[in-house]
Amino acid sequence: MKLTLFRTVAVVLPTMLTACEMAVDVPMPEHTPRLALSYVLSNQVPDSLYWQTYPHRLLTVSVSQNIFTTKPVRQPADATVELLDANGQVVERFRGRYRYYNPVSQDSIDAYYVPQYGFAGYPGHRYTLRASMPGMETAESSLTLPAPATVSAGSFVRRAPGPGQGEHSVMGRLSVSVPDPAASADYYVATARVLDTDGRLWGVLSNDYENDPEDDSGISIERFQLSESYNTQPEVYADLNVNGRTISLTQNVRAWSSGGYVPGQPQYRPPAFVEVTISTLTREAYDFYQSVKRYRDSDGNPFAEPAPLASNVRHGYGLFGGATDVTYRIPIQ
């Protein structure tokens, strides 16, 4: 009897739900297209080695679109973008380029902008990024490049590579100490790379999660840890709980050679240094990266709270961030 009743309810319920369906017209929300920017200004000279390590800091420009629009976001390469100092003088101009070319549609996609003067910012100085396109409101944002951090100590204890890895990999235990100023709120990102004896990029260091004992608990706790420099979502860290004390980064790391050379042949360049970079971020950059993390974590979760992306661009959207970088070089023994 119970089985028969269950089957009856299972058949009737979809019919009742179908009968209750109602079509509701949702008006298209108004949207004024605006420029969306993403750029991180650094105190480093943006040479080829810099862009190899920090490609996500490149300037990108796109045009916002209605929330119901499903077509790809437009990324024009003809925007006029300038960087101005506190006196209103232009210290950098950018030239748009397309990263990829689609041979099927005969269209170029994924635009980014290359700095023309190779300008490096100065800590404590104020800068304004300004972008414009015909028919659109000029977007701009200003920041003051933060003070540099201090690295008081650093070490790298190399570990023997695993089977089949040989000279193509560098693995070990990285430790870095950063005294945190007590008079300010500070926001950090730590990155590291391996260089050869000539200072050329050998490989980018990343977290060795397979051999990091601090990740065995399965509990995720915010801690100062290495961030993959090429990652568009860096591991940012705030000194909220360690203000005025020394911040320690200690974890297992690894790097793979990025060149096409073969160990044992004359063109092979052995790894010589681990170079750690501690970047002090502007508060706006920290807020933006945290909002990106919340946005991505909530994707597909119908019970997640709204996760809007932070923005510090006037008359537009996106991020104009600042990063003051300090490097600490450790010889590989």
C-alpha positions in Angstrom: 0.0 0.0 0.0 2.8 2.4 0.9 4.6 1.7 -2.4 1.4 2.4 -4.4 0.8 5.7 -2.6 4.3 6.9 -3.2 4.0 6.1 -6.9 0.7 8.0 -7.1 2.3 11.1 -5.5 5.4 10.9 -7.8 3.1 10.9 -10.8 0.8 13.7 -9.7 3.4 16.1 -8.3 5.1 17.0 -11.6 1.7 17.6 -13.1 0.8 20.0 -10.3 4.1 21.8 -10.6 3.7 22.2 -14.4 0.2 23.6 -14.0 1.7 26.3 -11.6 4.3 27.5 -14.0 4.2 31.2 -14.8 6.1 33.2 -17.4 7.5 36.5 -16.1 9.0 39.1 -18.3 12.2 40.5 -16.8 13.1 43.9 -18.2 16.6 44.3 -19.6 18.5 46.4 -17.1 20.0 49.6 -18.6 23.8 49.5 -19.1 26.2 52.2 -20.2 29.4 50.6 -21.6 32.5 51.7 -19.7 36.2 50.9 -19.9 37.4 48.2 -17.6 41.1 48.3 -16.7 43.6 46.0 -15.1 47.2 47.2 -14.4 49.7 46.9 -11.6 52.5 49.5 -11.4 55.8 48.4 -9.9 59.1 50.0 -8.9 60.8 47.4 -11.1 61.9 48.3 -14.7 59.5 46.4 -16.9 62.0 44.5 -19.0 61.6 41.1 -20.6 62.6 39.2 -17.4 60.0 41.2 -15.5 57.2 40.3 -17.9 58.3 36.7 -17.9 57.8 36.6 -14.2 54.7 38.8 -13.8 52.6 38.6 -17.0 49.4 39.3 -15.0 50.6 42.8 -14.2 50.3 43.8 -17.9 47.8 46.5 -18.7 44.6 45.1 -20.2 41.6 47.2 -21.4 38.1 45.9 -22.1 34.6 47.3 -22.6 31.9 46.4 -20.1 28.6 44.9 -21.3 25.1 44.1 -20.1 24.8 41.2 -17.6 22.6 39.2 -20.1 25.1 39.5 -22.9 26.7 36.2 -23.7 29.1 37.3 -26.5 32.9 37.5 -25.6 34.0 40.7 -23.9 35.5 43.2 -26.3 39.1 44.0 -25.7 40.1 46.9 -28.0 43.8 47.6 -28.8 43.2 51.2 -29.7 42.5 52.8 -26.4 44.7 55.8 -25.3 46.2 55.0 -22.0 48.7 57.2 -20.1 50.4 57.2 -16.7 50.8 60.6 -15.0 52.8 61.6 -12.0 51.6 63.9 -9.2 52.4 67.0 -11.3 50.2 65.8 -14.1 53.2 65.0 -16.3 53.0 61.9 -18.6 55.6 59.4 -17.5 54.4 56.4 -19.4 52.3 55.7 -22.5 51.0 52.3 -23.6 50.7 50.7 -27.0 47.9 48.1 -27.6 48.7 44.7 -29.0 46.8 41.5 -29.6 48.1 38.4 -27.9 46.4 35.8 -30.1 45.1 35.6 -33.6 42.1 33.5 -34.7 42.7 32.2 -38.3 39.0 31.1 -38.6 37.3 34.3 -37.8 40.2 36.5 -39.1 40.0 38.3 -35.8 42.5 39.2 -33.1 41.6 38.6 -29.5 42.9 39.2 -26.0 44.4 42.6 -26.2 47.1 43.9 -23.8 49.1 47.0 -23.7 52.9 47.4 -23.6 54.6 50.3 -21.8 56.7 52.4 -24.2 59.1 54.2 -21.9 60.0 51.4 -19.5 59.0 53.6 -16.5 59.5 52.3 -12.9 57.5 53.9 -10.1 59.0 55.3 -6.9 57.7 54.3 -3.5 55.8 57.2 -1.8 55.0 58.9 -5.1 51.5 59.3 -6.4 50.4 58.2 -9.9 47.3 58.4 -12.0 46.3 55.9 -14.8 44.0 57.5 -17.4 42.3 55.6 -20.3 40.0 56.9 -23.0 38.3 55.8 -26.2 36.0 57.7 -28.6 32.4 57.7 -27.5 33.2 56.6 -24.0 33.8 58.4 -20.7 37.4 58.7 -19.6 38.3 56.2 -16.9 41.0 56.9 -14.4 42.4 55.9 -11.0 45.2 57.1 -8.7 47.4 55.5 -6.1 50.5 56.1 -4.0 53.1 53.4 -4.4 53.7 51.8 -0.9 56.9 51.7 1.0 59.2 48.7 0.4 59.3 45.7 2.8 62.5 44.5 4.5 63.8 40.9 4.3 65.9 40.3 7.4 66.9 36.7 6.6 66.4 34.0 4.0 67.6 30.5 3.3 67.1 27.7 0.8 68.0 24.1 1.7 68.1 22.0 -1.5 66.5 18.6 -1.6 67.6 15.8 -3.9 65.3 15.4 -6.9 63.1 12.5 -7.4 63.4 9.7 -9.9 63.6 10.9 -13.5 63.8 14.6 -12.5 67.6 15.1 -12.4 68.9 18.5 -13.5 65.6 19.6 -14.8 64.2 20.5 -11.3 65.1 22.4 -8.2 63.4 21.4 -4.9 64.0 22.4 -1.4 62.9 24.2 1.8 62.6 28.0 1.5 62.6 30.2 4.6 62.1 34.0 4.6 61.7 36.5 7.4 60.0 39.9 6.9 59.8 42.4 9.8 56.4 44.0 9.6 56.1 47.8 10.5 53.8 48.4 13.4 52.6 51.9 12.3 50.7 50.8 9.2 48.5 48.2 7.7 50.5 46.3 5.1 49.6 43.8 2.4 52.1 41.4 0.9 52.7 38.9 -1.9 55.7 36.6 -2.0 57.1 35.2 -5.2 60.3 33.4 -6.1 62.2 32.3 -9.2 65.4 30.4 -10.0 68.2 32.2 -12.0 71.3 31.0 -13.7 74.8 32.5 -13.1 74.1 35.2 -15.7 70.8 36.3 -14.0 68.6 34.8 -16.6 65.3 33.1 -15.7 65.9 29.3 -15.2 62.4 28.6 -13.7 59.6 29.9 -11.5 59.4 28.5 -7.9 56.0 27.3 -6.8 54.5 25.5 -3.8 55.5 21.8 -3.4 52.2 20.7 -2.0 53.0 17.1 -2.3 55.9 17.4 0.2 54.7 20.3 2.4 53.8 18.9 5.9 51.8 22.0 6.8 49.2 21.0 4.1 48.6 17.5 5.5 46.0 18.5 8.0 43.4 19.3 5.4 42.6 22.6 7.3 42.9 25.8 5.2 44.3 28.6 7.4 45.4 31.9 6.0 49.2 32.1 6.1 52.0 33.8 4.4 53.0 31.5 1.6 54.6 31.6 -1.8 52.4 32.7 -4.7 53.0 31.6 -8.3 54.1 34.9 -9.9 52.4 34.1 -13.2 49.1 33.4 -11.5 46.3 35.9 -12.1 45.0 35.3 -8.6 48.0 35.8 -6.3 48.1 34.6 -2.7 47.8 37.9 -1.0 48.4 38.3 2.8 47.5 41.1 5.3 49.4 41.8 8.5 46.1 42.0 10.5 47.2 39.4 13.1 51.0 40.0 13.0 51.2 43.7 12.9 54.6 44.9 14.2 56.1 41.4 14.3 58.3 39.4 12.0 56.3 37.4 9.4 57.8 34.1 8.4 57.4 32.1 5.2 58.7 28.6 5.5 57.6 25.9 3.1 58.7 23.3 0.5 59.0 24.6 -3.0 60.0 23.4 -6.4 60.9 24.7 -9.9 61.2 23.1 -13.3 63.6 24.4 -15.9 61.9 26.7 -18.4 64.5 26.4 -21.2 64.7 24.0 -24.1 68.2 23.0 -23.3 69.4 19.5 -22.3 71.4 18.7 -19.2 75.0 17.8 -20.0 75.1 19.7 -23.3 77.1 22.9 -23.7 74.0 25.2 -23.8 72.7 23.8 -20.5 72.6 26.5 -17.8 72.6 25.1 -14.3 70.5 26.9 -11.6 72.6 29.2 -9.5 70.3 31.4 -7.3 66.9 31.5 -5.7 65.6 35.0 -5.9 62.7 35.8 -3.5 60.6 38.9 -4.2 58.4 40.4 -1.4 55.9 42.8 -2.9 54.1 45.3 -0.7 50.6 46.0 -2.3 48.3 48.9 -2.2 45.1 48.3 -0.2 43.1 48.5 -3.4 45.1 45.7 -5.0 44.6 43.5 -1.9 40.8 44.2 -1.9 40.6 43.4 -5.6 42.4 40.1 -5.4 40.4 39.0 -2.4 37.1 39.9 -4.2 38.3 37.8 -7.2 38.9 34.9 -4.9 35.4 35.2 -3.3 33.8 35.5 -6.7 35.5 32.4 -8.0 34.8 30.4 -4.9 31.1 31.3 -5.1 30.7 30.2 -8.7 28.0 27.6 -9.1 26.9 27.8 -5.5 23.2 28.9 -5.4 23.5 29.6 -1.6 26.5 31.8 -1.8 26.3 35.5 -0.9 26.8 38.0 -3.6 30.4 38.4 -4.4 30.9 41.7 -6.4 34.4 42.5 -7.7 36.1 45.4 -6.0 37.0 48.4 -8.2 39.0 51.6 -7.8 38.5 53.0 -11.3 36.5 56.2 -11.6 34.0 56.2 -14.5 35.0 52.7 -15.2 35.7 49.3 -13.7 38.7 47.3 -12.6 42.0 47.7 -10.8 44.9 50.1 -10.9 47.2 48.5 -8.3 50.6 49.2 -7.0 53.4 46.8 -5.9 56.7 47.8 -4.4 59.1 44.9 -4.9 62.1 44.0 -2.8 64.3 41.1 -3.9 66.5 38.7 -1.8 68.9 36.4 -3.6 70.1 33.1 -2.1 72.8 31.0 -3.7 71.9 27.4 -4.5 74.3 25.1 -2.8 
